[in-house]
Amino acid sequence: MKLDDAAARLEALGNPTRLKIYRSLVRAGAEGMAVGRLQAKLDIAASTLSHHLKSLVVVGLVTQTREGTTLVCHANYPLMRDLLGYMVEECCAEGSCAPVVLPKVA
């Protein structure tokens, strides 16, 4: 992954609303989630949701498919794994790693 691509994707996820949207789609699994359901689940105005989804689609983290009249959003799992891999691929390459203690994420 190129540095600029990773930076753009991390920047998109750096917004709390977009991160909430993305986490919801990751949790939804391969089935994805209809935009209307996502809007109701997160209690976000339609225009706001549309704006944030566009940002996630532009960087490739989210894909959208149309099923009849319903727009369904999907997390792009391969790209998510690539981004996470990019973040850790050189972990401790120039030194020893500290013990990993992961905080519980709410």
Phi and psi in degrees as GROMACS dihedral restraints (atoms count N, CA, C in turn):
[ dihedral_restraints ]
;  ai    aj    ak    al  type     phi  dphi    fc
    3     4     5     6     1   -79.5    20    10
    4     5     6     7     1   148.6    20    10
    6     7     8     9     1   -55.2    20    10
    7     8     9    10     1   -45.9    20    10
    9    10    11    12     1   -63.1    20    10
   10    11    12    13     1   -37.4    20    10
   12    13    14    15     1   -67.5    20    10
   13    14    15    16     1   -44.3    20    10
   15    16    17    18     1   -62.1    20    10
   16    17    18    19     1   -42.4    20    10
   18    19    20    21     1   -62.6    20    10
   19    20    21    22     1   -43.0    20    10
   21    22    23    24     1   -63.8    20    10
   22    23    24    25     1   -40.5    20    10
   24    25    26    27     1   -69.3    20    10
   25    26    27    28     1   -42.1    20    10
   27    28    29    30     1   -67.3    20    10
   28    29    30    31     1   -35.5    20    10
   30    31    32    33     1   -63.6    20    10
   31    32    33    34     1   -41.7    20    10
   33    34    35    36     1   -61.5    20    10
   34    35    36    37     1   -39.0    20    10
   36    37    38    39     1   -79.3    20    10
   37    38    39    40     1    -9.7    20    10
   39    40    41    42     1   -75.0    20    10
   40    41    42    43     1    -8.0    20    10
   42    43    44    45     1   -91.6    20    10
   43    44    45    46     1   128.7    20    10
   45    46    47    48     1   -56.8    20    10
   46    47    48    49     1   -39.2    20    10
   48    49    50    51     1   -67.1    20    10
   49    50    51    52     1   -44.1    20    10
   51    52    53    54     1   -65.3    20    10
   52    53    54    55     1   -37.5    20    10
   54    55    56    57     1   -64.4    20    10
   55    56    57    58     1   -39.8    20    10
   57    58    59    60     1   -62.5    20    10
   58    59    60    61     1   -44.0    20    10
   60    61    62    63     1   -61.0    20    10
   61    62    63    64     1   -48.6    20    10
   63    64    65    66     1   -63.4    20    10
   64    65    66    67     1   -43.8    20    10
   66    67    68    69     1   -61.8    20    10
   67    68    69    70     1   -38.0    20    10
   69    70    71    72     1   -64.0    20    10
   70    71    72    73     1   -40.1    20    10
   72    73    74    75     1   -70.8    20    10
   73    74    75    76     1   -36.5    20    10
   75    76    77    78     1   -62.2    20    10
   76    77    78    79     1   -43.1    20    10
   78    79    80    81     1   -66.5    20    10
   79    80    81    82     1   -28.2    20    10
   81    82    83    84     1   -68.3    20    10
   82    83    84    85     1   -20.7    20    10
   84    85    86    87     1    80.6    20    10
   85    86    87    88     1  -168.6    20    10
   87    88    89    90     1   -62.9    20    10
   88    89    90    91     1   -23.6    20    10
   90    91    92    93     1   -68.3    20    10
   91    92    93    94     1   -24.2    20    10
   93    94    95    96     1    72.7    20    10
   94    95    96    97     1  -165.6    20    10
   96    97    98    99     1  -147.5    20    10
   97    98    99   100     1   134.9    20    10
   99   100   101   102     1   -64.4    20    10
  100   101   102   103     1   145.9    20    10
  102   103   104   105     1   -56.9    20    10
  103   104   105   106     1   -43.5    20    10
  105   106   107   108     1   -61.0    20    10
  106   107   108   109     1   -40.8    20    10
  108   109   110   111     1   -67.4    20    10
  109   110   111   112     1   -41.0    20    10
  111   112   113   114     1   -62.4    20    10
  112   113   114   115     1   -42.1    20    10
  114   115   116   117     1   -61.7    20    10
  115   116   117   118     1   -45.2    20    10
  117   118   119   120     1   -67.4    20    10
  118   119   120   121     1   -41.6    20    10
  120   121   122   123     1   -61.8    20    10
  121   122   123   124     1   -41.5    20    10
  123   124   125   126     1   -97.1    20    10
  124   125   126   127     1    -5.2    20    10
  126   127   128   129     1    53.7    20    10
  127   128   129   130     1    56.6    20    10
  129   130   131   132     1  -118.3    20    10
  130   131   132   133     1   140.0    20    10
  132   133   134   135     1   -60.2    20    10
  133   134   135   136     1   145.5    20    10
  135   136   137   138     1   -56.3    20    10
  136   137   138   139     1   -43.7    20    10
  138   139   140   141     1   -66.6    20    10
  139   140   141   142     1   -37.8    20    10
  141   142   143   144     1   -66.5    20    10
  142   143   144   145     1   -44.4    20    10
  144   145   146   147     1   -61.4    20    10
  145   146   147   148     1   -44.7    20    10
  147   148   149   150     1   -59.0    20    10
  148   149   150   151     1   -44.1    20    10
  150   151   152   153     1   -60.4    20    10
  151   152   153   154     1   -46.5    20    10
  153   154   155   156     1   -72.4    20    10
  154   155   156   157     1   -37.2    20    10
  156   157   158   159     1   -62.9    20    10
  157   158   159   160     1   -39.8    20    10
  159   160   161   162     1   -58.6    20    10
  160   161   162   163     1   -42.6    20    10
  162   163   164   165     1   -60.9    20    10
  163   164   165   166     1   -39.5    20    10
  165   166   167   168     1   -73.4    20    10
  166   167   168   169     1   -33.9    20    10
  168   169   170   171     1   -69.6    20    10
  169   170   171   172     1   -42.7    20    10
  171   172   173   174     1   -57.5    20    10
  172   173   174   175     1   -38.9    20    10
  174   175   176   177     1   -89.7    20    10
  175   176   177   178     1     0.4    20    10
  177   178   179   180     1    88.6    20    10
  178   179   180   181     1     1.2    20    10
  180   181   182   183     1   -73.6    20    10
  181   182   183   184     1   -23.9    20    10
  183   184   185   186     1  -128.7    20    10
  184   185   186   187     1   140.1    20    10
  186   187   188   189     1  -117.2    20    10
  187   188   189   190     1   158.3    20    10
  189   190   191   192     1  -130.6    20    10
  190   191   192   193     1   140.6    20    10
  192   193   194   195     1  -129.0    20    10
  193   194   195   196     1   150.9    20    10
  195   196   197   198     1  -104.0    20    10
  196   197   198   199     1   126.7    20    10
  198   199   200   201     1  -118.8    20    10
  199   200   201   202     1    94.4    20    10
  201   202   203   204     1    68.0    20    10
  202   203   204   205     1  -119.1    20    10
  204   205   206   207     1   -97.9    20    10
  205   206   207   208     1     1.9    20    10
  207   208   209   210     1  -100.3    20    10
  208   209   210   211     1   131.6    20    10
  210   211   212   213     1   -95.9    20    10
  211   212   213   214     1   120.8    20    10
  213   214   215   216     1  -110.7    20    10
  214   215   216   217     1   132.1    20    10
  216   217   218   219     1  -102.9    20    10
  217   218   219   220     1   142.3    20    10
  219   220   221   222     1  -132.6    20    10
  220   221   222   223     1   138.2    20    10
  222   223   224   225     1   -71.1    20    10
  223   224   225   226     1   139.2    20    10
  225   226   227   228     1   -88.1    20    10
  226   227   228   229     1    90.6    20    10
  228   229   230   231     1   -62.1    20    10
  229   230   231   232     1   -43.8    20    10
  231   232   233   234     1   -59.1    20    10
  232   233   234   235     1   -40.6    20    10
  234   235   236   237     1   -68.9    20    10
  235   236   237   238     1   -37.6    20    10
  237   238   239   240     1   -60.3    20    10
  238   239   240   241     1   -45.1    20    10
  240   241   242   243     1   -64.8    20    10
  241   242   243   244     1   -38.7    20    10
  243   244   245   246     1   -62.6    20    10
  244   245   246   247     1   -42.1    20    10
  246   247   248   249     1   -65.2    20    10
  247   248   249   250     1   -44.1    20    10
  249   250   251   252     1   -63.9    20    10
  250   251   252   253     1   -40.9    20    10
  252   253   254   255     1   -62.0    20    10
  253   254   255   256     1   -41.1    20    10
  255   256   257   258     1   -59.4    20    10
  256   257   258   259     1   -39.2    20    10
  258   259   260   261     1   -68.0    20    10
  259   260   261   262     1   -30.2    20    10
  261   262   263   264     1  -112.0    20    10
  262   263   264   265     1    -2.5    20    10
  264   265   266   267     1   -61.9    20    10
  265   266   267   268     1   -27.7    20    10
  267   268   269   270     1  -114.2    20    10
  268   269   270   271     1    24.9    20    10
  270   271   272   273     1   -55.4    20    10
  271   272   273   274     1   125.9    20    10
  273   274   275   276     1    60.4    20    10
  274   275   276   277     1    25.7    20    10
  276   277   278   279     1   -64.4    20    10
  277   278   279   280     1   -24.6    20    10
  279   280   281   282     1  -116.8    20    10
  280   281   282   283     1    20.4    20    10
  282   283   284   285     1  -178.3    20    10
  283   284   285   286     1  -177.3    20    10
  285   286   287   288     1   -91.4    20    10
  286   287   288   289     1   145.8    20    10
  288   289   290   291     1   -82.2    20    10
  289   290   291   292     1   142.8    20    10
  291   292   293   294     1   -76.3    20    10
  292   293   294   295     1   156.0    20    10
  294   295   296   297     1   -57.5    20    10
  295   296   297   298     1   140.6    20    10
  297   298   299   300     1   -88.5    20    10
  298   299   300   301     1   121.6    20    10
  300   301   302   303     1  -127.9    20    10
  301   302   303   304     1   105.7    20    10
  303   304   305   306     1   -88.7    20    10
  304   305   306   307     1   127.6    20    10
  306   307   308   309     1   -72.4    20    10
  307   308   309   310     1   152.3    20    10
  309   310   311   312     1   -73.8    20    10
  310   311   312   313     1   129.1    20    10
  312   313   314   315     1   -92.6    20    10
  313   314   315   316     1   130.6    20    10
